[in-house]
């Protein structure tokens, strides 16, 4: 790649160009702007916030001051847990840098930006059976936000994933969601839900969007509002199409298309934070074993099109896939919009651990503990079906389940079910055998599986896969259900099923970076002026998924650290002139 000498109408100058407006990119921009640097954030989509704005908004940040003080958590315990989580790919230097920076980063966001966190007492690590795991203190949540913080730019915020809302309202993870899930079981919960929905509908009628933002949408509202207040130029509909490189191989800026088409001259360099590559079919075929021939993976992520990875490779970098898992797996149901025919996805991130619900293969057999994290259960699904020509399974439940909880997007009684049948989301059988025949599953296999599961459910112990045996399992169930929050028999006809395919929440394989998030060549030498954070970069956890917010936590922490260190990194790369100019701007 060389400097493009073609005639370009606009030339934009800045100290730092950040590609992507999710948590990682905005964290980098906020910290660099705090030091007085001139920052541009270029976002390819019409909306800022990326996949973070679609997420639950958790951040896994062990060692944050409030959480550690409340639980007595120690760094030694965190390191023990992370080492046990992915022992063969444990990144000692990366983990050291992460844990060193967590307290400082979280303090910065709470003290110098509009970001405010809550500290749930219970948010169990995903692998509570491993040494060093904790029940709480490590995962934090953003406070709700009013979208009017964004002023005239509020409609540029990434909309909620519609299939994950409750008639337009996005429940906040925690007591809010727990109450709404019981709206058909309790008059108090029904009244509470009605108030939330009426407020959402009124806002949408008046302002074309809900004013209250929750979860990841709240986090991005607060981060972007803070960045705009700090003078960061946040440009949507502005894809970065090519990096510019000088004769010595240093990245000097980029070429933009879209609404701000032109050339950016970035004195301190470029940060690639535009998401992973789960939306890039060519890269998936290369790095996802289950999708070698295409058509076997369905991502709900926003903007993870591999553009950051491709730019890094063209500049001399590489994809590092030396991780225990190349992505954070998330089983999804694929269905269609009845009006437009467009494909829709529902990620099953919580519900399959509820009592009275099982997941089976095409032979009607269970293959794992459904109350594990979506990532770990997805890993079990992939391992179980590694020799099959197609990866899919079926979530199965009975009439009791559908009346009480529903199955994911198919809401429980009294919501009519006809719509879910027409969409291709939900399937119904009058008996176990009838359902099996309709979904193409072995009837005898399914009947035997349900009979065994029912015996275990009555006894309160899953003798086959240990479902409901850890605090995290229980957290994914119904804590009011006895004797086990994750187990109930399937014994009331009719029976229902929803098909699940493999999806993700982002890649763990990614652009190879060193411990300071400078992009490196295959020989480990740095590409001057090029950096990467967030899902675009290889995960610090080595492919492990430790707990709630395992993407957003490192995105915030490493984005913060990169923004803090960007001037010294530029100096180390020998860009003395760029550093001098940056210091002048900072002054």
C-alpha positions as CSV (number, residue, x, y, z in Angstrom):
1,X,0.0,0.0,0.0
2,X,1.4,3.5,-0.9
3,X,0.3,7.1,-0.4
4,X,-2.6,7.7,-2.8
5,X,-1.8,10.7,-5.0
6,X,-5.2,10.9,-6.6
7,X,-7.1,14.2,-6.4
8,X,-9.2,14.2,-3.2
9,X,-11.4,17.1,-2.4
10,X,-11.3,17.1,1.4
11,X,-8.2,16.7,3.6
12,X,-9.0,16.2,7.3
13,X,-6.3,16.6,9.9
14,X,-6.2,15.1,13.4
15,X,-3.9,13.6,15.9
16,X,-5.6,10.3,16.1
17,X,-8.1,8.5,13.8
18,X,-10.2,5.9,15.4
19,X,-12.1,3.4,13.1
20,X,-15.3,2.3,14.7
21,X,-17.6,3.8,17.4
22,X,-18.3,0.9,19.8
23,X,-17.0,0.7,23.3
24,X,-13.3,0.2,22.3
25,X,-13.2,3.0,19.8
26,X,-15.0,5.5,22.0
27,X,-12.9,4.6,25.1
28,X,-9.7,5.3,23.1
29,X,-11.2,8.6,21.8
30,X,-12.3,9.7,25.3
31,X,-8.9,9.1,26.9
32,X,-7.0,10.7,24.1
33,X,-9.3,13.7,24.0
34,X,-8.9,14.1,27.8
35,X,-5.2,14.8,27.1
36,X,-6.1,17.5,24.6
37,X,-5.6,15.5,21.4
38,X,-7.7,16.1,18.3
39,X,-9.6,12.9,17.6
40,X,-11.8,11.7,14.7
41,X,-14.0,8.6,15.1
42,X,-15.1,7.3,11.7
43,X,-18.1,4.9,11.7
44,X,-19.1,3.1,8.5
45,X,-22.8,2.6,9.5
46,X,-25.5,5.3,9.8
47,X,-25.5,4.7,13.6
48,X,-22.8,4.9,16.2
49,X,-22.5,2.4,19.1
50,X,-21.8,-0.8,17.1
51,X,-22.5,-4.2,18.7
52,X,-22.0,-2.7,22.2
53,X,-25.2,-0.7,21.8
54,X,-27.1,-4.0,21.0
55,X,-25.6,-5.8,24.0
56,X,-26.6,-6.2,27.6
57,X,-23.9,-3.7,28.4
58,X,-22.0,-5.7,31.1
59,X,-18.3,-5.1,31.5
60,X,-16.1,-7.8,33.0
61,X,-13.5,-5.8,34.9
62,X,-12.1,-7.7,37.9
63,X,-10.2,-5.6,40.3
64,X,-12.4,-2.5,40.0
65,X,-12.2,-0.8,43.3
66,X,-15.8,-1.0,44.4
67,X,-16.3,-4.6,43.4
68,X,-13.1,-5.8,44.9
69,X,-13.7,-4.0,48.2
70,X,-17.2,-5.4,48.4
71,X,-16.3,-9.0,47.8
72,X,-12.7,-9.2,49.0
73,X,-11.6,-10.3,45.6
74,X,-7.9,-10.5,45.0
75,X,-5.7,-10.3,42.0
76,X,-4.3,-13.7,42.7
77,X,-7.8,-15.2,42.5
78,X,-8.5,-13.5,39.2
79,X,-5.2,-14.7,37.7
80,X,-5.9,-18.3,39.0
81,X,-9.3,-18.2,37.4
82,X,-8.1,-16.9,34.0
83,X,-5.3,-19.4,33.9
84,X,-7.7,-22.3,34.6
85,X,-10.1,-20.9,32.0
86,X,-7.7,-21.2,29.0
87,X,-4.5,-22.8,30.3
88,X,-2.9,-23.5,26.9
89,X,-3.5,-20.0,25.6
90,X,-3.0,-18.0,28.7
91,X,-1.6,-14.5,27.8
92,X,0.5,-13.6,30.8
93,X,1.7,-10.2,29.6
94,X,-1.7,-9.3,28.3
95,X,-3.5,-10.3,31.5
96,X,-1.0,-8.3,33.5
97,X,-1.6,-5.2,31.5
98,X,-5.4,-5.7,31.7
99,X,-5.4,-6.1,35.5
100,X,-3.0,-3.3,36.0
101,X,-5.3,-0.9,34.2
102,X,-8.8,-1.9,35.3
103,X,-9.0,0.3,38.5
104,X,-7.6,3.3,36.7
105,X,-9.8,2.9,33.7
106,X,-13.1,2.5,35.6
107,X,-12.2,5.4,37.8
108,X,-11.5,7.6,34.7
109,X,-14.9,6.8,33.2
110,X,-16.8,7.5,36.4
111,X,-14.8,10.7,37.3
112,X,-14.2,12.3,33.9
113,X,-17.1,11.2,31.7
114,X,-20.9,10.8,31.9
115,X,-20.5,7.0,32.3
116,X,-21.8,5.7,35.6
117,X,-21.7,2.0,36.6
118,X,-23.7,-0.1,39.0
119,X,-22.1,-3.0,40.9
120,X,-24.5,-6.0,41.1
121,X,-24.0,-8.0,44.2
122,X,-24.4,-11.2,42.2
123,X,-23.1,-11.7,38.7
124,X,-21.4,-15.1,38.8
125,X,-18.4,-15.9,36.6
126,X,-19.4,-18.2,33.8
127,X,-17.2,-21.1,35.0
128,X,-18.0,-21.3,38.7
129,X,-16.5,-24.7,38.9
130,X,-13.0,-23.4,38.3
131,X,-10.6,-22.2,41.0
132,X,-10.7,-18.5,41.6
133,X,-14.2,-18.0,40.3
134,X,-16.4,-15.4,42.1
135,X,-20.1,-14.9,42.6
136,X,-19.9,-11.1,42.1
137,X,-17.8,-8.0,42.1
138,X,-16.2,-8.5,38.7
139,X,-18.9,-7.5,36.3
140,X,-20.5,-4.1,36.2
141,X,-23.5,-2.5,34.5
142,X,-24.0,1.0,33.0
143,X,-26.6,3.2,34.5
144,X,-29.7,4.0,32.4
145,X,-29.4,7.0,30.2
146,X,-31.7,9.6,28.6
147,X,-31.0,9.7,24.8
148,X,-31.5,13.5,24.9
149,X,-27.9,13.6,26.2
150,X,-27.0,13.3,22.5
151,X,-28.9,16.4,21.5
152,X,-29.6,16.7,17.8
153,X,-27.6,13.5,17.1
154,X,-29.9,11.2,19.2
155,X,-31.3,9.4,16.1
156,X,-27.8,8.3,15.1
157,X,-27.6,6.0,18.0
158,X,-27.7,2.3,17.0
159,X,-31.3,1.1,17.5
160,X,-32.1,-1.8,19.7
161,X,-32.2,-5.3,18.2
162,X,-36.0,-5.5,17.8
163,X,-36.2,-9.2,18.3
164,X,-34.7,-8.7,21.8
165,X,-37.1,-6.0,23.0
166,X,-40.5,-6.5,24.7
167,X,-42.8,-4.7,22.4
168,X,-40.2,-2.0,21.9
169,X,-39.0,-1.8,25.5
170,X,-35.5,-3.1,26.3
171,X,-35.5,-4.5,29.8
172,X,-32.5,-3.7,32.0
173,X,-30.6,-6.8,33.0
174,X,-31.3,-7.5,36.7
175,X,-34.5,-6.8,38.7
176,X,-36.1,-5.0,35.8
177,X,-35.9,-8.0,33.4
178,X,-36.8,-10.5,36.2
179,X,-40.0,-8.5,36.9
180,X,-41.0,-8.2,33.3
181,X,-40.5,-12.0,32.7
182,X,-43.2,-12.6,35.4
183,X,-45.7,-10.2,33.8
184,X,-48.1,-13.0,33.1
185,X,-47.8,-14.5,36.5
186,X,-48.1,-11.6,38.9
187,X,-50.5,-8.6,39.0
188,X,-47.7,-6.4,40.4
189,X,-45.3,-7.5,37.6
190,X,-48.1,-6.9,35.0
191,X,-48.7,-3.4,36.2
192,X,-44.9,-2.7,36.3
193,X,-44.5,-4.0,32.7
194,X,-47.6,-2.0,31.5
195,X,-46.0,1.2,32.8
196,X,-42.7,0.5,31.0
197,X,-44.5,-0.3,27.8
198,X,-46.8,2.7,27.9
199,X,-43.9,5.1,28.5
200,X,-41.9,3.5,25.6
201,X,-44.9,3.7,23.2
202,X,-45.6,7.3,24.2
203,X,-41.9,8.3,23.6
204,X,-41.9,6.5,20.3
205,X,-45.0,8.3,19.1
206,X,-43.7,11.7,20.1
207,X,-39.9,11.3,19.4
208,X,-39.7,8.3,17.0
209,X,-37.6,6.4,19.6
210,X,-37.6,5.5,23.3
211,X,-36.0,8.2,25.4
212,X,-34.8,5.9,28.1
213,X,-31.9,3.8,27.1
214,X,-30.8,0.7,29.0
215,X,-28.0,-1.9,28.8
216,X,-25.4,-1.4,26.1
217,X,-27.4,1.4,24.5
218,X,-27.2,3.4,27.7
219,X,-23.4,2.8,27.9
220,X,-23.0,4.1,24.3
221,X,-25.3,7.0,24.9
222,X,-23.1,8.1,27.7
223,X,-19.8,7.5,26.0
224,X,-20.7,9.3,22.8
225,X,-22.3,12.2,24.6
226,X,-19.1,12.6,26.6
227,X,-16.9,12.3,23.5
228,X,-19.0,15.0,21.7
229,X,-18.6,17.2,24.8
230,X,-14.9,16.7,24.7
231,X,-14.7,17.8,21.1
232,X,-14.3,14.4,19.4
233,X,-15.5,14.4,15.8
234,X,-17.8,11.4,15.6
235,X,-18.7,10.8,11.9
236,X,-21.3,8.2,10.9
237,X,-21.8,7.0,7.3
238,X,-18.0,7.4,6.9
239,X,-16.3,4.1,6.0
240,X,-12.5,3.9,6.1
241,X,-11.6,2.3,2.8
242,X,-7.8,2.3,2.9
243,X,-4.9,3.1,5.1
244,X,-2.3,5.5,3.9
245,X,1.3,4.4,4.5
246,X,4.6,6.3,4.0
247,X,7.8,5.1,2.4
248,X,9.0,3.7,5.7
249,X,5.9,1.6,6.2
250,X,4.4,3.8,8.9
251,X,0.6,4.4,8.8
252,X,-0.1,8.1,8.4
253,X,-3.8,8.2,8.0
254,X,-6.6,6.8,5.8
255,X,-8.9,7.4,2.9
256,X,-12.6,7.9,3.7
257,X,-15.7,7.4,1.7
258,X,-19.3,8.3,2.3
259,X,-20.4,11.6,3.8
260,X,-16.9,12.7,4.8
261,X,-15.1,11.4,1.7
262,X,-11.5,12.5,1.6
263,X,-8.1,11.9,3.2
264,X,-7.3,11.9,6.9
265,X,-3.8,12.9,8.1
266,X,-3.5,11.3,11.5
267,X,-0.3,12.5,13.3
268,X,-0.3,9.9,16.0
269,X,-1.7,7.1,13.9
270,X,-4.8,5.0,13.3
271,X,-6.7,2.7,15.7
272,X,-8.6,-0.2,14.2
273,X,-11.7,-0.8,16.4
274,X,-14.3,-1.6,13.7
275,X,-15.3,-5.0,15.1
276,X,-14.3,-8.6,14.2
277,X,-14.8,-10.6,11.1
278,X,-17.9,-12.7,11.8
279,X,-19.7,-11.0,9.0
280,X,-17.0,-11.7,6.4
281,X,-17.8,-15.0,4.7
282,X,-14.3,-15.4,3.3
283,X,-12.6,-15.0,6.7
284,X,-15.2,-17.2,8.4
285,X,-14.5,-20.0,5.9
286,X,-10.8,-19.7,6.7
287,X,-11.0,-19.5,10.5
288,X,-14.4,-21.1,11.5
289,X,-14.2,-24.9,11.2
290,X,-18.0,-25.3,11.1
291,X,-18.4,-22.8,8.3
292,X,-15.8,-24.1,5.8
293,X,-18.3,-24.1,3.0
294,X,-20.4,-21.1,4.1
295,X,-24.0,-20.9,5.1
296,X,-23.5,-22.4,8.6
297,X,-23.1,-19.3,10.7
298,X,-25.4,-16.4,11.4
299,X,-24.2,-13.4,13.3
300,X,-26.3,-10.8,15.1
301,X,-23.3,-8.5,15.5
302,X,-23.4,-5.0,14.0
303,X,-20.6,-4.0,11.6
304,X,-18.3,-7.0,12.2
305,X,-17.6,-7.2,8.5
306,X,-13.8,-7.9,8.7
307,X,-12.9,-4.4,7.3
308,X,-10.5,-3.7,10.2
309,X,-8.8,-7.1,9.7
310,X,-8.4,-6.7,6.0
311,X,-6.8,-3.2,6.4
312,X,-4.4,-4.6,9.0
313,X,-3.4,-7.5,6.7
314,X,-2.9,-5.2,3.8
315,X,-0.6,-3.0,6.0
316,X,1.5,-6.1,6.9
317,X,-0.3,-7.5,9.9
318,X,-2.0,-10.9,10.4
319,X,-4.9,-12.6,12.0
320,X,-3.9,-14.4,15.3
321,X,-6.1,-17.4,15.7
322,X,-3.9,-19.1,18.4
323,X,-6.8,-19.1,20.8
324,X,-8.9,-21.9,22.4
325,X,-12.0,-20.6,20.6
326,X,-12.0,-18.3,17.6
327,X,-15.3,-16.5,18.6
328,X,-17.7,-16.1,21.4
329,X,-20.5,-18.5,20.4
330,X,-24.1,-17.6,20.6
331,X,-26.8,-20.1,19.4
332,X,-29.5,-18.2,17.4
333,X,-32.8,-18.9,15.8
334,X,-33.2,-17.7,12.2
335,X,-36.6,-16.6,11.0
336,X,-38.1,-14.0,8.7
337,X,-40.0,-10.8,8.8
338,X,-43.5,-11.4,7.5
339,X,-43.9,-8.0,6.0
340,X,-40.5,-7.7,4.2
341,X,-39.3,-11.3,4.1
342,X,-36.0,-10.1,5.5
343,X,-34.0,-12.5,7.7
344,X,-34.1,-12.0,11.4
345,X,-32.1,-13.5,14.3
346,X,-32.9,-14.1,17.9
347,X,-29.8,-14.8,20.1
348,X,-30.5,-17.3,22.9
349,X,-28.3,-15.7,25.5
350,X,-30.2,-16.6,28.6
351,X,-33.4,-18.6,28.3
352,X,-32.3,-22.1,27.5
353,X,-31.3,-22.6,31.2
354,X,-34.9,-22.2,32.4
355,X,-36.8,-25.1,33.9
356,X,-38.8,-27.2,31.4
357,X,-36.6,-26.6,28.4
358,X,-34.1,-28.9,26.7
359,X,-32.0,-28.8,23.6
360,X,-31.6,-31.9,21.4
361,X,-29.7,-32.9,18.2
362,X,-31.3,-34.4,15.1
363,X,-31.4,-37.7,16.8
364,X,-33.5,-36.3,19.7
365,X,-30.7,-36.5,22.2
366,X,-29.4,-33.9,24.6
367,X,-25.7,-33.1,24.1
368,X,-24.8,-30.7,26.9
369,X,-25.7,-28.6,29.9
370,X,-28.1,-26.0,28.6
371,X,-27.5,-23.8,31.7
372,X,-23.9,-23.1,30.8
373,X,-23.1,-19.7,29.3
374,X,-24.2,-19.3,25.7
375,X,-20.6,-19.4,24.6
376,X,-19.8,-22.7,26.5
377,X,-23.1,-24.3,25.4
378,X,-22.3,-23.2,21.8
379,X,-18.9,-24.8,22.1
380,X,-20.6,-28.1,23.2
381,X,-22.9,-27.9,20.2
382,X,-20.0,-27.4,17.8
383,X,-18.0,-30.2,19.4
384,X,-21.0,-32.6,19.3
385,X,-21.7,-31.9,15.7
386,X,-18.2,-31.6,14.3
387,X,-18.7,-34.5,12.0
388,X,-22.2,-33.5,10.8
389,X,-22.7,-31.7,7.4
390,X,-24.8,-29.0,9.1
391,X,-24.8,-27.5,12.6
392,X,-28.2,-27.1,14.2
393,X,-30.3,-28.2,17.2
394,X,-33.8,-27.9,18.6
395,X,-35.0,-26.2,21.8
396,X,-37.9,-28.2,23.0
397,X,-40.6,-27.4,25.7
398,X,-44.1,-28.2,26.6
399,X,-47.4,-26.3,27.2
400,X,-46.4,-25.4,30.8
401,X,-43.2,-23.8,29.5
402,X,-44.9,-21.8,26.8
403,X,-47.5,-20.5,29.2
404,X,-44.9,-19.5,31.8
405,X,-41.7,-18.5,29.9
406,X,-42.2,-18.9,26.2
407,X,-39.2,-19.9,24.0
408,X,-37.0,-16.9,23.4
409,X,-38.7,-14.6,20.8
410,X,-41.9,-16.7,21.1
411,X,-43.5,-14.9,24.1
412,X,-45.5,-16.7,26.7
413,X,-49.3,-16.7,27.3
414,X,-51.4,-14.6,26.7
415,X,-49.4,-13.6,23.5
416,X,-51.0,-15.3,20.5
417,X,-48.6,-17.9,18.9
418,X,-49.9,-17.8,15.4
419,X,-47.4,-15.1,14.4
420,X,-44.5,-17.2,15.6
421,X,-45.6,-20.2,13.5
422,X,-46.0,-18.0,10.4
423,X,-42.5,-16.5,10.8
424,X,-41.0,-20.0,10.9
425,X,-39.7,-19.4,14.4
426,X,-41.9,-21.9,16.4
427,X,-43.1,-25.4,15.6
428,X,-45.9,-27.3,17.4
429,X,-46.8,-31.0,17.8
430,X,-49.8,-32.5,19.7
431,X,-47.5,-35.2,21.1
432,X,-43.8,-35.8,21.5
433,X,-43.8,-38.1,18.4
434,X,-45.9,-35.6,16.4
435,X,-43.4,-32.8,17.2
436,X,-40.4,-35.0,16.3
437,X,-41.9,-35.9,12.9
438,X,-42.6,-32.3,12.1
439,X,-39.1,-31.1,12.9
440,X,-37.3,-34.1,11.4
441,X,-36.0,-35.6,14.7
442,X,-35.9,-39.3,15.6
443,X,-39.2,-39.8,17.6
444,X,-37.9,-42.7,19.7
445,X,-34.8,-40.8,20.5
446,X,-36.7,-37.7,21.6
447,X,-39.2,-39.7,23.6
448,X,-36.4,-41.5,25.5
449,X,-34.5,-38.3,26.1
450,X,-37.6,-36.5,27.6
451,X,-38.4,-39.5,29.8
452,X,-34.9,-39.5,31.3
453,X,-34.9,-35.8,31.7
454,X,-38.3,-35.8,33.4
455,X,-37.1,-38.4,36.0
456,X,-34.1,-36.2,36.8
457,X,-36.1,-33.0,36.9
458,X,-38.5,-34.5,39.5
459,X,-35.5,-35.5,41.6
460,X,-33.9,-32.2,41.1
461,X,-30.6,-33.5,39.7
462,X,-29.5,-33.8,36.0
463,X,-27.6,-37.1,36.1
464,X,-26.5,-36.8,32.5
465,X,-24.9,-33.3,32.2
466,X,-25.1,-31.7,35.6
467,X,-27.5,-28.9,34.7
468,X,-28.4,-26.8,37.7
469,X,-25.2,-27.8,39.7
470,X,-23.5,-24.4,40.0
471,X,-24.4,-20.9,41.1
472,X,-24.1,-19.7,37.6
473,X,-26.4,-22.3,36.3
474,X,-29.0,-21.2,38.9
475,X,-28.5,-17.6,37.8
476,X,-29.7,-18.6,34.3
477,X,-32.7,-20.4,35.6
478,X,-35.7,-19.3,37.7
479,X,-34.6,-18.9,41.3
480,X,-38.2,-19.2,42.5
481,X,-38.6,-22.7,41.0
482,X,-37.9,-25.7,43.3
483,X,-36.2,-28.0,43.9
484,X,-33.8,-26.9,41.2
485,X,-34.0,-23.5,39.4
486,X,-33.0,-25.2,36.1
487,X,-35.1,-28.4,36.0
488,X,-38.8,-29.1,35.4
489,X,-40.4,-32.0,33.6
490,X,-41.8,-31.7,30.0
491,X,-45.1,-33.6,30.5
492,X,-48.0,-31.5,29.3
493,X,-49.0,-31.6,25.6
494,X,-48.8,-30.0,23.2
495,X,-45.0,-29.7,22.7
496,X,-43.0,-26.9,21.0
497,X,-39.7,-26.4,19.3
498,X,-37.5,-23.7,17.9
499,X,-34.4,-24.4,15.7
500,X,-31.1,-23.1,16.7
501,X,-28.1,-22.4,14.5
502,X,-24.6,-21.2,15.4
503,X,-24.0,-17.4,15.8
504,X,-21.6,-15.3,17.8
505,X,-21.1,-12.0,19.7
506,X,-17.8,-11.3,18.2
507,X,-14.4,-12.9,17.4
508,X,-11.7,-13.9,19.8
509,X,-9.3,-14.5,17.0
510,X,-8.3,-11.1,15.5
511,X,-5.6,-8.7,14.5
512,X,-2.4,-9.6,16.1
513,X,-1.2,-7.0,18.6
514,X,1.5,-6.8,21.2
515,X,0.9,-6.1,24.9
516,X,0.3,-2.4,24.2
517,X,-2.1,-3.0,21.3
518,X,0.3,-2.0,18.6
519,X,-0.4,-4.0,15.4
520,X,2.5,-6.4,14.7
521,X,3.8,-8.1,11.6
522,X,4.4,-11.9,11.6
523,X,7.9,-11.3,12.9
524,X,6.4,-9.4,15.9
525,X,7.8,-6.1,14.8
526,X,5.4,-3.2,15.2
527,X,3.7,-1.4,12.2
528,X,4.4,2.2,13.2
529,X,1.2,4.2,13.6
530,X,-1.2,1.3,13.6
531,X,-3.1,0.0,16.6
532,X,-6.1,-2.2,17.3
533,X,-8.5,-2.7,20.3
534,X,-11.9,-4.4,20.9
535,X,-13.2,-7.3,18.9
536,X,-11.0,-6.4,16.0
537,X,-8.0,-7.4,18.0
538,X,-7.1,-10.9,19.3
539,X,-8.7,-11.5,22.7
540,X,-6.6,-11.1,25.8
541,X,-8.4,-14.0,27.4
542,X,-6.9,-16.5,24.9
543,X,-10.3,-17.7,23.7
544,X,-11.8,-18.1,27.1
545,X,-15.1,-16.3,28.1
546,X,-14.8,-15.6,31.8
547,X,-18.0,-13.8,32.6
548,X,-20.6,-11.2,31.8
549,X,-19.1,-8.5,29.6
550,X,-16.0,-10.4,28.4
551,X,-15.9,-8.3,25.2
552,X,-16.8,-4.9,26.6
553,X,-14.6,-5.1,29.7
554,X,-11.3,-5.4,27.7
555,X,-12.7,-3.0,25.1
556,X,-13.1,-0.3,27.8
557,X,-9.8,-1.0,29.6
558,X,-7.5,-1.4,26.6
559,X,-9.2,1.5,24.7
560,X,-8.6,3.7,27.7
561,X,-5.0,2.5,28.0
562,X,-4.3,3.0,24.3
563,X,-5.7,6.6,24.4
564,X,-3.6,7.3,27.5
565,X,-0.4,5.9,26.0
566,X,-0.8,7.0,22.3
567,X,1.7,9.8,22.5
568,X,4.4,7.7,24.1
569,X,3.7,4.9,21.6
570,X,4.2,7.4,18.7
571,X,7.5,8.5,20.3
572,X,8.7,4.9,20.5
573,X,7.9,4.4,16.8
574,X,10.3,7.2,16.0
575,X,7.7,9.7,14.9
576,X,9.3,12.6,16.6
577,X,7.7,15.2,14.4
578,X,4.2,13.8,15.0
579,X,4.8,13.7,18.7
580,X,6.0,17.3,18.8
581,X,2.9,18.4,16.9
582,X,0.7,16.3,19.2
583,X,2.2,17.9,22.3
584,X,1.5,21.3,20.9
585,X,-2.1,20.5,20.3
586,X,-2.4,18.9,23.7
587,X,-1.0,22.0,25.4
